[in-house]
Amino acid sequence: MMLWKRMVLMSLVLFIFGCATSPLGRSQFAFLPAEQMDIMGEEAFLNLKQEMRLTKSASLSNYVTCVSGAIIDVSQSSIPHWEIAVFEEPTANAFALPGGKIGVHTGLFQVAKTPHQMATVIGHEIAHVLSNHGNERVSQQFAVEQGLALVQALANVQTETGQLLMGLLGVGAQLGILMPYSRVQESEADILGLHLMARAGFDPRESVALWQNMASSGGGDAPEFLSTHPSHQTRISELQNAIPYAMQLYEQAQRSGRRPNCRMS
């Protein structure tokens, strides 16, 4: 079978067997086994702990563990054990990896000034894991690379026209597939994270304050169409629209006694 035919067949197989649905009902293209993603997450987290300095502050670690634990308790996650680490890094950043690995940089405490604001970030990161976004991104990257290889097989890339075609397709692939999907994932994690923090008993209204703090501390945004993340203002607008429903979840949590008492001692 000719190379391009094999690649077309492979793409069709991946499309058919890679369909999934996110917790918010969005169709996803994710075909890697969950066990493989968990292994990748565990290995990446181990490398990060070896390369970056873990905080020696028990107060910071306990605080982040308290916020994270409250959200994990209501997440209905099938992950049996989540691991949480705080890194001595000046950037206002956090992440979560497949397999239940959460990392928080100490710089985040400069903008997430209350437990509710920290819960906004932690809820967002846990939402990425629950939504299988890591698998989706890896699957998308594989599909893009196969698409580029297919064009390379069909076109004579040694010619000036072929070089131009590959250059245009490279940019088109990034802006047309990877970046928009990344923005969709970020927005999805914002909304699901808002629901999670509210169910855990954190005030969803403080999510807006968190992103206002981010905007004031991080300077101007890059043009949104060239960014993998929504602009701060887009995020704030989407969160404001989602807050009425999140407030219902928050009030239910309060009535049921979910009132996390997470503090930095």
C-alpha positions as CSV (number, residue, x, y, z in Angstrom):
1,M,0.0,0.0,0.0
2,M,1.3,3.4,-0.9
3,L,2.6,5.6,2.0
4,W,-0.1,8.2,1.7
5,K,-2.9,5.6,1.6
6,R,-1.5,4.0,4.8
7,M,-1.5,7.4,6.5
8,V,-5.0,8.2,5.4
9,L,-6.1,4.8,6.8
10,M,-4.3,5.4,10.1
11,S,-5.9,8.8,10.4
12,L,-9.4,7.3,9.9
13,V,-8.7,4.6,12.5
14,L,-7.5,7.2,15.0
15,F,-10.5,9.4,14.3
16,I,-13.0,6.5,14.8
17,F,-11.4,5.1,18.0
18,G,-10.2,8.4,19.5
19,C,-13.6,10.0,20.1
20,A,-14.4,10.9,23.7
21,T,-16.6,13.4,25.6
22,S,-15.5,16.0,28.1
23,P,-17.4,16.4,31.5
24,L,-19.1,19.5,29.9
25,G,-20.2,17.5,26.9
26,R,-17.7,18.6,24.3
27,S,-16.6,16.0,21.7
28,Q,-12.8,15.2,22.1
29,F,-10.2,13.4,20.1
30,A,-8.2,11.4,22.6
31,F,-7.0,7.9,21.9
32,L,-4.1,7.1,24.3
33,P,-4.8,4.6,27.1
34,A,-5.4,6.3,30.5
35,E,-2.8,4.1,32.1
36,Q,-0.2,5.4,29.6
37,M,-1.1,9.0,30.3
38,D,-0.9,8.4,34.1
39,I,2.6,6.9,33.6
40,M,3.6,10.0,31.6
41,G,2.3,12.3,34.3
42,E,4.1,10.4,37.1
43,E,7.4,10.5,35.2
44,A,7.1,14.2,34.4
45,F,6.3,15.0,38.0
46,L,9.2,13.0,39.3
47,N,11.5,14.9,36.9
48,L,10.1,18.2,38.0
49,K,10.7,17.4,41.7
50,Q,14.3,16.5,40.8
51,E,14.9,19.7,38.8
52,M,13.1,22.3,40.9
53,R,13.4,23.1,44.6
54,L,10.5,22.0,46.8
55,T,9.5,24.4,49.5
56,K,10.6,23.8,53.1
57,S,7.5,25.7,54.4
58,A,5.1,23.2,56.0
59,S,2.6,26.1,56.3
60,L,2.5,26.6,52.5
61,S,2.4,22.9,51.8
62,N,-0.4,22.3,54.3
63,Y,-2.4,25.3,53.0
64,V,-2.3,24.1,49.3
65,T,-3.0,20.5,50.4
66,C,-6.1,21.8,52.3
67,V,-7.5,23.7,49.3
68,S,-6.7,20.9,46.9
69,G,-8.1,18.2,49.2
70,A,-11.4,20.0,49.6
71,I,-11.8,20.2,45.8
72,I,-10.7,16.6,45.2
73,D,-13.3,15.4,47.7
74,V,-16.1,16.7,45.5
75,S,-14.5,15.9,42.2
76,Q,-15.7,12.3,41.9
77,S,-12.2,11.6,40.6
78,S,-11.3,7.9,40.0
79,I,-7.7,8.6,40.9
80,P,-7.0,6.9,44.2
81,H,-4.2,9.2,45.4
82,W,-3.4,12.7,44.4
83,E,0.1,14.1,45.1
84,I,0.6,17.8,45.8
85,A,3.9,19.7,45.8
86,V,4.8,23.4,46.3
87,F,7.9,24.5,44.4
88,E,10.1,27.5,45.2
89,E,9.5,29.3,41.9
90,P,8.8,33.0,41.5
91,T,6.3,32.7,38.7
92,A,2.5,32.8,39.5
93,N,1.9,29.3,38.1
94,A,0.3,26.0,38.9
95,F,-0.2,22.8,37.0
96,A,-1.8,19.3,37.2
97,L,-0.7,16.2,35.4
98,P,-2.4,13.0,34.5
99,G,-2.3,10.5,37.4
100,G,-3.3,13.2,40.0
101,K,-0.1,15.3,40.3
102,I,-0.5,18.9,41.4
103,G,2.2,21.5,41.5
104,V,2.0,25.1,42.8
105,H,4.7,27.7,42.5
106,T,5.3,30.0,45.5
107,G,4.9,33.0,43.2
108,L,1.2,32.2,42.9
109,F,0.7,33.3,46.5
110,Q,1.3,36.9,45.3
111,V,-1.8,36.9,43.2
112,A,-4.0,34.2,44.8
113,K,-4.4,36.1,48.0
114,T,-7.3,34.2,49.6
115,P,-8.2,30.5,49.9
116,H,-11.1,31.1,47.4
117,Q,-8.7,32.6,44.9
118,M,-6.2,29.7,45.4
119,A,-9.2,27.3,44.9
120,T,-9.9,29.0,41.6
121,V,-6.5,28.0,40.3
122,I,-6.5,24.5,41.9
123,G,-10.0,23.8,40.6
124,H,-8.9,24.9,37.1
125,E,-5.9,22.6,37.2
126,I,-7.9,19.6,38.5
127,A,-10.5,20.3,35.8
128,H,-7.8,19.8,33.2
129,V,-7.1,16.3,34.6
130,L,-10.7,15.4,34.9
131,S,-11.4,16.6,31.4
132,N,-8.6,14.4,29.9
133,H,-7.0,17.4,28.3
134,G,-3.5,16.0,28.5
135,N,-4.6,13.0,26.4
136,E,-6.4,15.3,24.0
137,R,-3.4,17.5,23.4
138,V,-1.0,14.6,22.9
139,S,-3.5,13.0,20.5
140,Q,-3.9,16.3,18.6
141,Q,-0.2,16.7,18.3
142,F,0.2,13.2,16.9
143,A,-2.6,13.9,14.4
144,V,-1.0,17.2,13.2
145,E,2.3,15.5,12.7
146,Q,0.7,12.8,10.7
147,G,-1.1,15.4,8.6
148,L,2.2,17.2,7.9
149,A,3.9,13.9,7.0
150,L,1.0,13.2,4.6
151,V,1.5,16.5,2.8
152,Q,5.2,15.9,2.7
153,A,4.6,12.5,1.0
154,L,2.3,14.1,-1.6
155,A,4.3,17.2,-2.4
156,N,7.9,17.6,-3.5
157,V,9.2,19.7,-0.6
158,Q,12.5,20.2,-2.3
159,T,10.9,22.7,-4.7
160,E,10.3,26.4,-3.8
161,T,6.6,25.8,-3.9
162,G,6.9,22.7,-1.7
163,Q,8.9,24.6,0.9
164,L,6.3,27.4,0.9
165,L,3.5,24.8,1.3
166,M,5.1,23.2,4.3
167,G,5.8,26.5,5.9
168,L,2.2,27.7,5.4
169,L,0.9,24.4,6.6
170,G,3.1,24.5,9.7
171,V,1.7,27.8,10.7
172,G,-1.8,26.8,9.7
173,A,-1.6,23.6,11.7
174,Q,-0.6,25.5,14.8
175,L,-3.2,28.3,14.5
176,G,-5.9,26.2,13.0
177,I,-5.8,23.1,15.3
178,L,-3.5,23.3,18.3
179,M,-4.0,26.8,19.6
180,P,-7.8,27.1,19.2
181,Y,-8.2,23.7,20.9
182,S,-5.9,24.9,23.7
183,R,-8.1,28.0,24.2
184,V,-11.2,25.8,24.3
185,Q,-9.6,23.6,26.9
186,E,-8.6,26.5,29.0
187,S,-12.1,28.0,28.9
188,E,-13.6,24.5,29.7
189,A,-11.2,24.2,32.7
190,D,-12.3,27.6,33.9
191,I,-16.0,26.7,34.0
192,L,-15.5,23.2,35.3
193,G,-13.0,24.5,37.9
194,L,-15.6,27.1,39.0
195,H,-18.1,24.4,39.6
196,L,-15.6,22.3,41.5
197,M,-14.5,25.1,43.8
198,A,-18.2,26.1,44.5
199,R,-19.2,22.5,45.3
200,A,-16.2,22.4,47.7
201,G,-17.5,25.5,49.5
202,F,-15.2,28.1,48.1
203,D,-16.8,31.4,46.9
204,P,-16.9,31.4,43.1
205,R,-17.2,35.2,43.0
206,E,-13.6,35.4,44.0
207,S,-12.5,33.8,40.7
208,V,-13.0,37.2,39.0
209,A,-10.8,38.9,41.6
210,L,-8.1,36.2,41.0
211,W,-8.0,37.0,37.3
212,Q,-8.0,40.7,37.9
213,N,-5.0,40.2,40.1
214,M,-3.4,38.2,37.3
215,A,-4.0,40.9,34.8
216,S,-2.6,43.6,37.0
217,S,0.5,41.6,37.9
218,G,1.3,40.2,34.5
219,G,1.1,43.2,32.2
220,G,-0.7,43.2,28.9
221,D,-1.9,40.2,27.1
222,A,-0.6,39.0,23.7
223,P,-3.1,39.1,20.9
224,E,-5.7,36.5,21.8
225,F,-5.7,34.9,18.3
226,L,-2.0,34.1,18.8
227,S,-2.4,32.8,22.3
228,T,-3.1,29.4,23.7
229,H,-5.0,31.0,26.5
230,P,-8.0,33.3,26.6
231,S,-7.2,36.9,27.4
232,H,-7.8,38.0,31.0
233,Q,-10.8,40.0,30.0
234,T,-12.3,37.1,28.1
235,R,-11.8,34.8,31.1
236,I,-13.4,37.4,33.4
237,S,-16.4,37.8,31.2
238,E,-16.9,34.0,30.8
239,L,-16.6,33.5,34.6
240,Q,-19.1,36.3,35.3
241,N,-21.6,34.6,33.0
242,A,-21.1,31.3,34.8
243,I,-21.2,32.6,38.4
244,P,-25.0,32.5,38.9
245,Y,-25.1,28.7,38.5
246,A,-21.9,28.3,40.5
247,M,-23.5,30.4,43.3
248,Q,-26.3,27.8,43.5
249,L,-23.6,25.1,43.9
250,Y,-21.8,27.2,46.5
251,E,-25.0,27.8,48.5
252,Q,-25.8,24.1,48.5
253,A,-22.3,23.4,49.7
254,Q,-22.6,25.9,52.5
255,R,-26.0,24.4,53.6
256,S,-24.4,20.9,53.6
257,G,-21.6,22.1,55.9
258,R,-18.8,22.4,53.4
259,R,-16.9,25.3,54.7
260,P,-13.1,24.7,54.2
261,N,-11.0,26.3,56.8
262,C,-7.7,26.5,54.9
263,R,-5.2,29.0,56.3
264,M,-1.5,29.7,56.2
265,S,-0.4,29.5,59.8
